[in-house]
Amino acid sequence: MPLRERDKPICVAIVDDHDAIRFAFKAACAEFGFEFCASAGSVTELLENHSIANCDVVVMDLSLADGSIVAENVTNLLKTG
């Protein structure tokens, strides 16, 4: 469904270990009509510090500086619902 036909904007969070990427992503969300939910440098940080229950999408860096494993990160995100 196109964004303009939804009741509310798509809510997006980002996980990336680079501040500049997170800031640029937040600006891009605003520019293109997406609601920015949260950002964090790791999946652990996102889950500990933010409620992502209303997030529709989580954009995640696949090579995080914390050395976390992608499959485990995705599994942990999916467990939140």
Sequence and secondary structure as in RCSB ss.txt:
>XXXX:A:sequence
MPLRERDKPICVAIVDDHDAIRFAFKAACAEFGFEFCASAGSVTELLENHSIANCDVVVMDLSLADGSIVAENVT
NLLKTG
>XXXX:A:secstr
  GGGSSS  EEEEE S HHHHHHHHHHHHHHT EEEEEESSHHHHHHH   TT SEEEE SS TT   HHHHHH
HHHHT 
